Each structure stands twice: as structure tokens, then as C-alpha cells.
């Protein structure tokens, strides 16, 4: 997206300028490695956008935005260990390229580094940004733990699922926006509205991610089709189907999600249940619901519609992807 | 030690009062578990002692001291994963009792919690304490990485070793003291002197730990005799022996430290080399050297000798253990 490019360039530039050069290299080199795997840098970008929205000094927000990107990459490094994931953005994960101990310790240090990126802020602002950021960090850990718990539960309630993704995905999105607002010294209500906008947007984004994994156009999305089904991941589609299904359908769903089979038959079987129960339609309705709520909060932010335009565009960009 | 009791009681009390009760329990319960394994609580105790030394408000230092204890336990949780250690203080390690993913994630959250324990401090002080604490956290990670690197090196230089333990052990000791001084608003020089005192004390303490592992009275120390030799850990004794040995002795030492044998013969062989090369005497000399340097810094602190008395006693307590 063109309107994001300016911010993305700033982030890529600061990542490059702040390359880790510390010793021992075994600790710092994996941080550079994961940061160079790319990604859209959406989280730090929205910090900058939020700062701009309230007429803040963009320079002041750059390092904190970088801290957000560091944090995101720390969480990927550790999540990949926990998930035993071999690949991340088509390249080896840190624990595969180096080893698990390196990924563990380098992740720890990257987490510390992420908080340190706030240090150029004056003490009052430093403290409020730190409180927001560290509270978010805990929510992300909680979300990840719930996600791991779900692997052992046959039944996951819809409310449990949205609570989990609120922590694991949406909290950092909301935090990124609010931090930009805090740095720009936005009034408290506006910072809160933007936070809520980010939270609902983050949930909608994750639900869309779940939807597209199965029903998306995979040449556009660039991921393996139905990877979540192969991995028995309990996404919103599974949960909606569990909720809507009769005993037999639930049993079949459980059968497939307890098998480690990697066959087309499995995918077709699961997709058929999803479609029979209209989990796809229900999922899109949920996305609409969360998107509407996000939009309502954005509407409330006391800034001209023109200035908010990039945020409306961002919503479209993130949520109305080709499917 | 009687003079430590008062502070230890405060720490035990705040650990109990601040028990983790958050959700999900799988994330928070392991934090309570590791904190309840006990330990002498030396690090938070010296934070309180340092605050007292400069006539600070002890109440203000309690939560930050708790944060130091949290951090220490976070590092134990993750180190135990990396070392594949089955036991910690005679009980199951967190990753054995739960699993590795739990120990990893719960450790991450405990690290975040440790920084949050500074949050009751006013912004200026919060920022300076955070900077000290987070810089220390990075040094601890660096020390741990060097320690892991040493496992793959046959030769480790004396300077490399002391640099490693300065990060892994001494930095947090120094940080604990300086944080107490900062909270008590000690003058900058005194806070720095106390930091250096802690740094040298921490190195001396670790060297003594290495010494006692082999040459200590193990009923007093309460650890398995020569555990470091069984585990092929390159302690100061190994390094001094490598430094002093002829080709044949070095070769024998390398032979033993590359074997996973768990025999009395191995212990006797290694101890004989240590003794032949007087590694034990050289080690005690080094401990004296670091202890003297620690004492010199303590002498410099601009507070009456009477007030500093507990710190001199602490040195004796930590470094003149029965052997």
C-alpha cells in the first residue's frame, strides 16, 4: 500500500541503522537474522501513523516503534521454539538455523532490548509507555499460553478463543497505536479510542487470517492452503463448527483434529463440515462485527476525517483482502 | 546470619503477599513454584541493605528488591532449560515438573514482571532504575551465552572466564546494591562505589563457588562433591590448570573434560592435576585479590564504618565459608 510506504521506509531504515553489533555474536546475530526475514512491519508502522495522526514529532516515535518490532520478533522466536516450527517466512527459524538454546537466550535479550527502545523518552512519558508496553507483553504471554492450552482441549468456547487472540494478536496492535498517541501527547480519550480501535481491528485481522487459511486465494495470500487444518489448529472455523455441529459432525471433526494425517481426504472432510455448518459465513459475519466495532472507535477519535483517512484505508487493506 | 534475618523476613513476606494469581494458571503457577523453592534471597537482601546504608525509605525498596529476585528466578528457569538440569535446590526444575514450553513462556512473563516491580517509583527514579536493571539483564544474557560458548572451546582464557562470570553472576549482584543506593538517593559516587564493590564481590563469590565444588566440605556446602567435574564445567580451576599445565597434563585434562564418564577415577584424575598444578592455591589467591578489591571500594563509600559493618560481615559470610 502506497500510503504505508513512507512509514515502512522509516522502519526499514532504523532497523538497518540499529543493527545489533554487541558481543558475543552468538547472542546478537540471531536478532539481526530474524529482523532481516522481512515482514510488513505493520505494528511499528501504525505507531508512526498514530503519532502523525495527532501531529506528534515522528522522530520521537521511531525508536519506540522499533521496540514494538523487536518485541514482535522476540515473540516469534520463542513461539517458533514452542511450536517446533521449521520455517518462518520461507526461511529457517532461529532455533533451526542456530539451536534452541540460542533462540531461547537471544529471544530473552531481544525482549529486554525492546523495552530499552523507549529510553530516549523523557521520564514521565517513558514510564507511561513502559507500563503500556509491559502490560501488553504479559497479555501476549497469556494469549500464547491459552493457545497452547487449547491444543489439549477438545472443546474451546468462542469467548475463550476471542480472549486468546485478543492477547496473542490484538493487544500488541492496540498497544502500537496507543503508544504513538501517547508520544504525540494526544488527549487521554483519543488514545483510548485508538487503543480500542486497534484491539477490535486486531481480532478481526486474526479471524480473517483464520478464514483465508482455508477459504482464501492462496496465490494471493502466499501460504500453503489449509495449513491450520494440517496442524490441527483450533481456529475460529473449528470453534464455530463445534458450536453448530450435531453429535456426529462434532465427532468427525474431533476425529480429524486428533489425527496427524496429512492427506487431501482430511482437508476435504474438514472443509465439508465447515461448509455444511456455514462456518465460513458465520466467520465473515464475525469479522464484519469486529470491523464495525473498530470503525466506531475510529469514528470517535476527535481528529478530522481527512487525517483519519489512512486508518480507514488500513482497515480496508487488512480486512478486505482478495479471497 | 542474624543480621540478614530482618531483611530476609521482609523478602519472604513480600514474595508471599505478591503471589501470582493471574490467569491462565499454567503461566503463573510455575512462577510461584520456583519462588517457593527457597534460596537465601541474597540479591534482594543486599538491595534493602544498600537502601538502609544511605538512610533511604526501606518500603520504597521492597518491590524493586522483589523484582531483582524475580529476575534471578527467571534466569534460573531459562538456564535450567538450556542446561537440561533435572533438579534445582533438590526439587524438580520447572521444565521437568511442567514442560519446556511452560518453563520458556512462564520465564518470559516473569522477566516482564521483574521490570514491572519498579513501577511504584516516581518517573525519574523509575527510569534510572530501569536503565540499570535492563542493562544488567543484557549483561546476564551475554554471560550465559559466553558460558555456553565455553562448552565448545577447549581453551578458555582466564580473562574470558572472569568476563563471563562478571556478566552471569557479578552484574546482578552489583545492580542489586546500586539499585538500593539509587532508591535511597545516595550521591552518585557512593552508588558507583557500591556497584564496584558488588561486582568484585560477585566475582569472588563465584570463584569461591568453583573452589568449594571440588575442595569444599560438602556436608556444609550441601552439594554433591565435584559436580562441576562430572558435568565437564570449565570452572576457574580448569582454566588455571590449563594455564599452568604442560602438554601432557593439558591433554589429560582435555581427555577427562571431553568424556561423559561418571566415575570416581575421573574425579580423582582431575583433582590430582588440579593439586599438582596448585590450581587450588592459585584460586584462593585470586579470591583474595577480588575480595581485596571489593573491600577497597566498600572502604571508599562515604558513610560511617559502623553503618558499613553489615557489608563487611556479608563479605566474610560469603567468602570465608568453611572448607
Interface residues (C-beta under 8 A of the other chain):
Chain A: X22 X23 X24 X26 X27 X78 X81 X82 X101 X102 X104 X105 X107 X108 X109 X111 X112 X113 X115 X116 X119 X123 X124 X126 X127 X130 X131 X134 X137 X138 X141 X142 X144 X145 X146 X148 X149
Chain B: X22 X23 X24 X26 X27 X78 X81 X82 X101 X102 X104 X105 X107 X108 X109 X111 X112 X113 X115 X116 X119 X123 X124 X126 X127 X130 X131 X134 X137 X138 X141 X142 X144 X145 X146 X148 X149
